[in-house]
Amino acid sequence: MSGIAGKPAEHTEQGLKGIRDTGLEEVRLRAFLAHAWRTPKGFYGWLVTVDHKLIGRRYIVTAFLFLILAGLSALAMRFQLAQPEAGHIGPDLYNQLFTMHGTTMMFLFAVPVMEAFAIYLVPLMIGTRNVAFPRLNAFSYWVYLSGGLMIWIAFAFETGADAGWFSYVPLAGPEYGIGKRPDFWAQMVTYTEVSALAVAVEIIATVFKQRAPGMSLDRIPLYVWSVLVTAFVILFAMPAVMVSSTMLILDRLVGTKFFDPAAGGDALLWQHLFWFFGHPEVYIIFIPATGFVSAILPTFVRRPIFGYLGIVLSLISIGFLSFGLWVHHMFATGLPQLGESFFTASSMMIAIPSGIQIFCWIATIWGGRPIFATPMLFVLGFIFTFVIGGLTGVMVASVPLDLQVHDTYFVVAHFHYVLVGGAVFPLLGAVYYWFPKITGRMLSERLGRWNFWLVFLGFNLTFFPMHILGLQGMPRRVYTYPPASGWGEMNLLISLSSLVVFAGFALFFLNLLLSLRNGRIAGDNPWGASTLEWATTSPPPSYDFSRLPVVTHREPLWAEPDTLPVVEGLRVDAREVLAGTVADAVPQLRVPSADNSIWPLLSAIAVGGAFLGSIYTPWAVVWGAIPVSIGFICWFWPKGEPEDEE
Amino acid sequence: MSLAFTCPTQILTDIVPGKAAQQRLRWVSAAPMLVLAGCGDRQSALHAHGANARRILDLIWSFSAVAVATWLLVMLVLAAALLHRRLSETTRSPLEIDSHQERRFTRAVGSAIALTVLVLVMMTIASFFAGKSIASLSGTETLAVRITGHQWWWEVRYAGNDPSQSIVTANEIHVPVGEPVKVELDSLDVIHSFWVPNLAGKRDLIPGRLSQLTLIADKPGIYRGQCAEFCGYQHAHMAITVIAESREAFEAWQSRQNAVASAPGGEEERRGQQAFLSTGCALCHTIRGTPASGTVGPDLTHLASRRALAADTLAMTPGALAAWIADPQSIKPGAKMPRIALSADDLNAVVTYLGSLE
């Protein structure tokens, strides 16, 4: 960010500690900041860093690696299902494959990748230098990584979870769950939930307190609004699944009877707890994806979004409504009529705020001048497919209708339209959009177009026929089907189409690898976008901005294309960020920001060890508490640093 | 005719070459009734043959129509938004907003939302009334069937007027055509879901809970159903057959099922019964009228009257029965039935004996 217009420095009284940026020339300023915010070189630096960009980047890479594993599981399943009574994959492996596919996609890919982008982008988009709790951020990544590695290593040793990503009891319970398989599943959930909760807390604190001066609530970029709402949904939904997975572990390990009807427990209790989390989970994935759309669209139609307020209110109401729908996963369990009507109505109602967003996006396109770059193609592909998913969602909200399609391929089609069409398409668009910012290089547009069309066509050819297959009576989670069922041809078409999707994703990864080395140099703002992350260099320096910007408009870079006003008075010889009021982002305090530390990693190892041990013995919780405490004590040990100032 | 299961004619042709079948034609005892019934329809929610399923099918078609219309409308507007002609002022700043246009947008989006709400309310009401009309079927039943889910088969019980009148069978239920039948559902192990898409929506079988469903079959036929809630290894091979037939045929079936097993009628059958009772089969299976009284597996008293084996994994033919007894684990891996070592002669004898249990 060059050309400083400069607000007068507000805190320049004599006698204050440290060197301030006030009046400092740009070169020296950058040298000071680079030193204060540096990450040590080499492997050790990789372990101790608390830079949100490095952590966000490795979160994104890890999540995409899990996407590859889950995608390959899906491909294996399609191989088995291509023909009736095929014998390629037996029921034992097949059940593990679909469980690992669902579990990995939901817990290890979709939610983490959305969090990962938030970790990377939020500080840049709101004009600060790091997230609110940088070490918690590092900790959350290590916990997530160990949970994911654990369940996949278990799979490699034929202890892969096999009771579905929802692990219904009693099938996953002490009597019918096979070996330690459900335990690994339940503990993996605990790991990933701990990390998700940590990220949610960071995002909320960062967005509430660390926005650039002047970024009042009505100037927050819509993407940031979307991750803020998501963070609150995580905060309220995830504890439900942590409770239920812990109760499952307890039933299995120490013989509690939460879910055992013979001992006064209840098998349905699991479903209520799981779906109280499980439905909001879908929105935890979908809401940030709509944020991507709201961020990408204005850039490629060259106008601000239409209906900013309407979209914000829609996001918030989706967040609330997502907690009122869980029972629509349980219509087949038999409910009283009144309850059925309530959950039908609430499930249909959530279509209203989703509809508002779609209408506002279309109006935005109408009023702008569309540029058909790859990110825009993915946004359009998103609208095309997501509307189908939303409409089939309205169909399954109806109790009687759901009783025919529940647990069939119709539902498989529905939620892939919502999750792939509704979340993965915007995500791929987001990768094309922000890759230049993250790496400094552009992705190839040529490969991007091929990537889009293969994934888009392959996806629709794969999943649209599943609607029909479901109505024709094919249930989900079957490893084979009889030849006389008449489902064979459709399944063959689906399996062949899935290869097209696979080719599309192969091109995507190829594009990433090639462009990383040979991509065109991006520059600060290659798309001519309006939000703050494009004001800094690509890739951004460790301190994000050499001077923190002051926001005077909802589209800062369009309103002040040449020079952004900036804040002065922050220390440059130590890590410091600016904290302001929640509503108007009026600066209040300079807050020290945590330095690199090895303790988040060591604490994560201790926590991971305790979780892993508790699969085998309850004593792991007792003895594991000791290293965990040591880790946390060292992590939080006071260093005699100054308190927040002014 | 491509069907979800074998037609009786196929059963007949399967059987003729079989040694056991040549001795006794009891294998085909079910055939006359099936021919009468005709082959039902492929397992599908799109071919409704009962009030419950038909009501839902109406809903599926009307909701699909609304969905297709809505989607087309949205895509049309999106296409117009992308392609409509724009004034060529390329240098305009992105922040220059035409306030007149914004007001039109507000009106358009507002109307779209109002329309959405209206359509959703109508769909909710339609769904409510469909649910109500399905619920109104209950209470009018003339017959009750109790179905208990097991990994991976269905235990079927008909309660008679006195205990001796009750019927126990497996994986196949018979219902009189046109009469509402109450299906009571529970499970003794994990959660299953009872689903015969041509006749009705599904209902879960949950351990510790009793749920129910009302079935009506409008026309005689054979309807295939399948477990719809993932229940472990052989979830894919847990099918059930509903045979809808005239009241007379149903009652005839009922009285045949009610009888104890026929005594072995020849040397081969006697040998088969002996082998059955002495090799462990009887620990898990009941054959009423013999000492075999295990309750782990399906009741076999009238095994040969059923159309299929192992929850519709195999058609009921001597060859299939022999293959199933010889090595159940290669046909249905994970099934609870173990492989029992029988000599070839014993195996043939057991197959002949079981084949006589019509």
Interface residues (C-beta under 8 A of the other chain):
Chain A: G90 P91 D92 N95 A163 G164 Y168 P170 L171 E175 Y176 P261 A262 D266 A267 L268 P298 R302 R303 P304 F306 G307 G310 A332 T333 G334 Q337 E340 S341 T344 A345 M348 M349 A351 I352 G355 I356 I358 F359 C360 I362 A363 I365 W366 G367 G368 R369 P370 L380 I383 F384 V387 I388 L391 T392 V394 M395 A397 S398 V399 P400 L401 D402 L403 Q404 V405 H406 D407 T408 L471 Q472 G473 P475 R476 R477 V478 Y479 T480 Y481 P482 A484 S485 G486 S530 E555 W558 A559
Chain B: S2 L3 A4 F5 T6 R42 Q43 S44 A45 L46 A53 R55 I56 L57 L59 I60 F63 S64 V66 A67 T70 W71 V74 M75 V77 L78 A80 A81 L82 H84 R86 T90 S93 P94 L95 I97 D98 Q101 E102 F105 T106 A108 V109 A112 I113 T116 V117 L120 M123 T124 A126 S127 F128 A130 G131 K132 I134 A135 Q151 D189 V190 I191 S193 W195 P197 A200 G201 K202 R203 D204 I206 P207 G208 R209 S211 Q212 Q226 C227 A228 E229 F230 C231 G232 Y233 Q234 H235 A236 D312 P333 G334
